[in-house]
């Protein structure tokens, strides 16, 4: 007999469940936001996209590079600066 998987019900965020966050002045952050932050920081710190792909569990590097393309221009500038220093300094 095949097991049927049902979607996990969302927990409704009410004023009562948000109150402790507001009392201490912490904004609500989803766990998934931490995943995006980690990937962005790793890429910004020069970790190769292939390594970030493996950390995130993406099946293809294109998924990682497409999702985090906003970080890639800065990496391109950094690579160009490094090449310039290697050739001319």
SVG drawing of the C-alpha trace seen along z (x, -y; Angstrom):
<svg xmlns="http://www.w3.org/2000/svg" viewBox="-4 -47 58 49">
<polyline fill="none" stroke="black" stroke-width="0.4" points="0.0,0.0 1.4,-3.4 1.6,-6.0 -0.1,-9.3 1.8,-12.5 -0.3,-15.5 1.0,-19.0 2.1,-20.2 -0.5,-22.7 0.8,-26.2 0.8,-27.6 -1.3,-30.7 0.6,-33.6 -1.6,-35.5 -0.9,-38.6 -0.5,-36.2 2.3,-34.2 4.1,-37.3 3.9,-39.1 7.1,-37.8 9.1,-38.8 7.7,-42.3 8.3,-42.7 12.0,-42.2 12.2,-44.1 13.1,-41.2 11.7,-41.1 10.1,-37.9 12.5,-35.8 11.8,-32.6 14.2,-29.7 14.5,-29.7 15.7,-33.3 18.8,-31.9 19.5,-29.6 19.5,-32.5 21.7,-34.6 24.2,-31.7 24.4,-31.2 24.8,-35.0 27.5,-35.3 29.4,-32.2 29.4,-33.5 30.4,-37.1 33.3,-35.6 34.6,-34.0 33.4,-30.4 33.1,-28.7 29.5,-28.4 29.9,-24.6 30.6,-24.3 27.6,-26.5 25.5,-24.3 26.6,-21.3 25.9,-23.0 22.4,-23.9 21.7,-20.5 20.9,-21.8 21.1,-19.2 22.5,-21.6 24.9,-24.5 22.6,-26.6 19.9,-26.6 22.5,-28.2 23.8,-30.7 20.4,-31.7 19.0,-32.2 22.0,-34.1 23.0,-36.0 22.7,-39.3 25.9,-38.3 27.7,-37.3 28.5,-40.7 30.5,-41.6 32.4,-38.3 33.1,-39.2 34.5,-42.6 36.6,-41.0 38.0,-38.5 38.8,-41.3 40.6,-43.3 42.6,-40.2 43.6,-39.6 44.6,-43.2 46.8,-43.1 48.3,-39.8 49.2,-41.2 50.2,-44.8 51.3,-45.0"/>
</svg>
